[in-house]
């Protein structure tokens, strides 16, 4: 399998992004029927929510892998490589399997659309989901942890018969699709619930939790809830992680280590332990305390308050909602309780339609300097709009031409006793990782190919391998 074949397959797939998300299950069901229903050939854990669902998925998969189960993991979006989305035991899908899967699904889609068996061509996410399910079935995984893409009820992944589901948190997001209230969003997210499922819930706000309980009750799905059946206590922080106690109806774990920062990751770890325990019970298997500890201790999950450089500290986070910005601000406040605002600097870039005005409010409590950058996407927010909003919150606002340039400017503005925080979008963090480390070997730079034709150099190509100050 040549690099060109991999590049060409992804280039075709990425062109489907311009058609956006298309909620509904008709296309997915048609594709999976034509693939002989791979989703029925492995058990799964289904993870929905507004924030933290990727982290919970990765933590859960880590525990199950440490227990000796061959574990698939499906998440989105990716940061540096498309192959990050589909993994088995932390090993990304092979490029050859990507080419085979895309070609197979493409061929079936053309035939199905031509005969009217599906109402439209599949989207980027639908092709990727079908590819993942087919690969997991072919590789005979013992379990797959599947992260929902958008919503839950009408998401392409909601074709599974999972015995365990997770709803992490509920926020106002994608309101044009999910509805204008927390109750509406909760209803859509909890749409993954079905008879025979046990649901783990991280949301604690009264309004969405009431709707989660209502929908789960109709489906006959019992609940384990954070701060009720599941608890996190006695957190001890360090610069590279935290130690905490986790209590679930199945066990009490004292002094668990996770190499992830932030109060939100402590709570995500508790949800993951609960989900893994519930799944193990469905296959009449008991997880040992050592397996759980090893699984949590070994987690690698990039771009989540990740310490990317030590002096001064550089943190990268994919936060892109006001709620997640507040969570990051709270976590940095825990780590640096006596930090001077003048010593720190922020780097911010986001996509169109994000609530950046509301994000700047908690972020302005961290630093006086913010560097704004466009994102290499045709959906990048207008930097002038960002600047007008930022000027009401930050005394010093700097505009960069690229993410790599913005990182350099933010590092220059950071004093030795301060820190740099980059956040606002998965796209931004992916760009920064590529600028710091270079694009992964043999991985085509196709983070948003709708911006350019085949063969055109990416704007950050010249910055690959460059290190932050």
Number of C-alpha atoms within 10 A of each C-alpha: 10 11 13 11 15 21 19 15 19 20 19 15 19 18 15 17 15 13 10 10 18 18 17 13 16 15 24 23 18 19 22 21 12 16 17 11 17 20 25 15 17 20 21 24 27 29 34 31 28 24 23 22 27 27 25 28 28 28 31 33 33 28 28 30 22 22 22 12 17 18 25 32 29 28 22 19 15 16 23 23 19 21 18 18 19 26 22 21 18 17 12 16 19 13 21 14 16 22 19 18 21 21 17 15 22 19 11 17 22 15 14 19 16 13 10 10 16 19 13 15 16 25 23 19 24 22 24 23 24 26 24 27 27 21 23 27 20 12 13 14 20 19 24 30 29 30 25 28 24 24 25 27 22 21 24 28 25 22 17 19 20 27 21 27 28 31 30 26 21 27 20 18 20 15 13 7 15 23 16 13 15 21 21 17 27 30 26 24 29 29 21 30 30 22 15 14 23 23 30 25 29 25 22 16 11 11 14 22 21 15 19 26 20 14 21 23 15 11 17 16 21 16 18 21 23 22 15 12 15 23 18 21 14 11 16 12 18 13 13 12 18 20 20 20 18 24 20 22 13 12 13 12 16 15 15 19 22 23 18 28 23 22 18 17 22 25 22 27 26 25 31 28 28 29 31 24 24 26 25 17 13 12 10 9 12 14 20 12 14 11 17 24 20 19 23 25 19 15 19 17 14 19 23 23 24 22 20 17 16 10 13 17 19 24 20 25 22 24 24 21 22 22 18 21 23 19 17 26 19 20 19 20 15 15 15 14 10 8 16 15 15 16 19 25 28 28 26 28 29 29 22 13 10 17 14 23 15 15 20 23 17 18 21 19 15 26 24 19 25 31 26 28 28 24 26 21 18 15 15 18 19 15 19 13 11 21 18 12 15 24 14 13 20 18 13 14 18 16 19 18 12 20 29 26 19 25 29 17 22 28 24 14 20 23 16 13 12 20 28 29 28 29 24 25 23 25 24 31 26 22 28 30 22 22 23 19 15 19 20 12 7 13 15 18 21 18 19 19 22 17 14 13 9 11 6 9 11 16 12 19 14 12 20 17 14 15 16 19 14
